[in-house]
Amino acid sequence: MIESTIFAEILVAEAANRGIFVSHMKLQKLVYYCQGYHLASKGTPIITGTIRAWEHGPVCEEIYQQYKSYGKENIDAPKLWERPPGLDESIFMIIDYVLNKLGKIGAWQLRCNTHQEEPWMDHCCEGIHDNEVITHEELEKFFTKEISVNEQDNEFARIMDASEYTEDELLIMPSTITTAEQFNEWVESF
């Protein structure tokens, strides 16, 4: 787990290395997706801070305070940046996955996407958000379902394969499953 503001700096730098510029709103949503996918794949949070259900979607308040002065402008990335040594490679695999999947999507569209997802919607009643913490359990439940239903691709499979699970913790798909329909039925049986 990484301190939230340090993780935000890493994410901004990794995005800039790919030619992806991030505004404050976009950064918040990318952090939310990284946290969710890390919880779903590793069972642990990627950042120390909490994510709350704010008006414009999920927000980590520590990161909000760090970058609020940028407003709608792109956040400056470090000029000469290298990955910090000693961090678990799965952290960078999640960042890579999220940036590849969502990095080219604009901030406002990412905001709209989060407004259609259970973790934020569960904290909103009649269009009013509650500003409460979106728990790790809520994120893990939603993103595990997203992975199971929507993310059966090679890149996420690579992340899961790199996870440090023991053989007893692994779920192995039966060899009798040969179609997408059979796979979806099998996943829904859990």
C-alpha positions in Angstrom: 0.0 0.0 0.0 1.3 3.4 -0.9 0.6 6.8 0.7 -2.1 8.4 -1.5 -0.3 11.6 -2.5 2.8 9.6 -3.5 0.6 7.2 -5.5 -0.9 10.2 -7.3 2.5 11.5 -8.3 3.4 8.1 -9.6 0.2 7.9 -11.6 0.6 11.4 -13.1 4.2 10.5 -14.1 3.3 7.2 -15.6 0.5 8.8 -17.6 2.8 11.6 -18.9 5.3 8.9 -20.0 2.5 7.6 -22.3 1.5 11.1 -23.5 -1.6 11.1 -21.4 -2.3 14.4 -19.6 -4.5 14.3 -16.5 -6.5 17.0 -14.9 -7.5 16.9 -11.2 -10.8 15.3 -12.0 -9.3 12.7 -14.3 -6.6 11.8 -11.7 -9.3 11.2 -9.1 -11.2 8.8 -11.3 -8.0 7.0 -12.4 -7.0 6.6 -8.7 -10.5 5.2 -8.0 -10.1 2.6 -10.8 -6.6 1.7 -9.6 -7.9 1.2 -6.1 -10.8 -0.9 -7.2 -8.9 -3.2 -9.6 -6.1 -3.7 -7.0 -8.7 -4.6 -4.3 -10.3 -7.0 -6.8 -7.1 -8.7 -7.9 -5.0 -8.6 -4.7 -7.6 -8.2 -1.9 -5.7 -5.2 -0.5 -5.9 -1.4 -1.2 -3.3 0.2 -3.3 -3.5 3.6 -1.5 -3.7 4.6 2.2 -6.4 7.2 1.8 -10.1 6.8 1.6 -12.3 7.4 -1.4 -15.5 9.3 -0.8 -18.7 9.8 -2.8 -18.6 13.5 -3.8 -20.7 15.4 -6.3 -18.5 14.7 -9.3 -17.8 11.1 -8.4 -15.3 9.2 -6.2 -12.6 11.4 -4.7 -9.6 10.8 -2.4 -9.5 13.9 -0.2 -5.8 13.8 0.3 -5.2 13.9 -3.4 -7.8 16.6 -3.8 -5.9 18.8 -1.3 -2.7 18.0 -3.1 -3.9 19.1 -6.6 -6.9 21.4 -6.1 -4.9 24.4 -7.2 -4.7 23.0 -10.7 -8.5 23.4 -11.2 -9.4 22.1 -14.6 -5.8 22.4 -16.0 -3.5 19.5 -16.6 -1.3 18.5 -13.7 2.4 19.1 -14.3 4.3 15.8 -14.5 7.9 15.5 -13.1 10.5 16.2 -15.8 13.0 13.4 -15.0 11.0 10.6 -13.4 11.9 7.0 -12.8 9.9 4.4 -11.1 10.7 4.2 -7.4 12.6 1.0 -6.5 11.2 -1.6 -4.2 7.5 -1.2 -5.0 5.5 -4.3 -5.8 5.4 -4.8 -9.5 1.6 -5.5 -9.3 1.2 -1.8 -8.5 2.6 -0.8 -11.8 0.7 -3.6 -13.6 -2.6 -2.1 -12.2 -1.5 1.4 -13.3 -0.6 0.1 -16.7 -3.9 -1.7 -17.0 -6.0 1.3 -15.9 -4.0 3.8 -18.2 -4.3 1.4 -21.2 -8.0 0.9 -20.6 -9.1 4.4 -19.5 -6.2 6.8 -20.0 -7.5 8.2 -23.3 -11.0 8.9 -21.9 -11.7 12.4 -20.9 -12.2 13.6 -17.3 -15.9 14.3 -17.8 -16.6 11.0 -19.4 -14.8 9.2 -16.6 -16.9 11.2 -14.1 -20.1 10.1 -16.0 -18.9 6.5 -15.9 -18.4 6.5 -12.2 -21.9 7.9 -11.8 -23.3 4.7 -13.4 -21.3 2.4 -11.1 -22.6 0.9 -7.8 -19.8 2.2 -5.5 -20.9 5.8 -6.2 -24.6 5.2 -6.9 -25.0 3.4 -3.5 -24.0 6.7 -1.9 -26.5 8.8 -3.9 -30.2 9.3 -3.2 -32.4 11.3 -5.6 -29.3 13.0 -7.1 -27.8 13.9 -3.8 -24.4 12.3 -2.9 -23.6 11.7 0.8 -19.8 12.5 0.8 -19.3 9.2 2.8 -16.5 6.8 2.4 -16.8 4.2 -0.4 -15.6 1.2 1.6 -12.9 -1.2 0.4 -15.6 -3.9 0.6 -17.9 -1.9 -1.8 -15.0 -1.4 -4.2 -13.8 -5.0 -4.1 -17.3 -6.4 -4.6 -18.0 -4.1 -7.6 -14.6 -4.5 -9.3 -14.5 -8.3 -8.7 -17.8 -8.5 -10.6 -16.4 -6.2 -13.3 -13.4 -8.4 -13.8 -15.5 -11.6 -13.8 -18.1 -10.3 -16.3 -16.4 -7.7 -18.4 -12.6 -8.0 -18.1 -11.8 -11.5 -19.3 -8.9 -10.2 -21.4 -5.3 -11.2 -21.6 -3.9 -8.1 -19.9 -5.9 -8.5 -16.7 -5.3 -12.3 -16.8 -1.6 -11.4 -16.8 -2.1 -9.3 -13.6 -4.0 -12.1 -11.9 -1.3 -14.6 -12.9 1.4 -12.4 -11.3 -0.6 -12.2 -8.0 0.9 -14.0 -5.1 -1.9 -16.5 -4.5 -1.3 -20.0 -3.3 -2.6 -22.9 -5.3 -5.3 -23.5 -2.6 -6.6 -19.9 -3.1 -6.8 -20.1 -6.9 -10.1 -20.7 -8.7 -9.6 -22.9 -11.7 -12.0 -22.9 -14.6 -13.3 -26.3 -15.5 -12.0 -27.7 -18.8 -15.6 -28.4 -19.8 -16.2 -24.7 -20.3 -15.8 -24.0 -24.0 -18.1 -21.1 -24.8 -18.6 -17.5 -23.5 -22.1 -18.5 -22.4 -20.8 -21.4 -20.3 -18.1 -19.2 -18.9 -20.6 -16.5 -17.8 -22.9 -19.1 -16.2 -20.0 -20.5 -14.4 -18.9 -17.1 -13.1 -22.5 -16.2 -12.0 -22.7 -19.4 -10.0 -20.4 -17.8 -7.4 
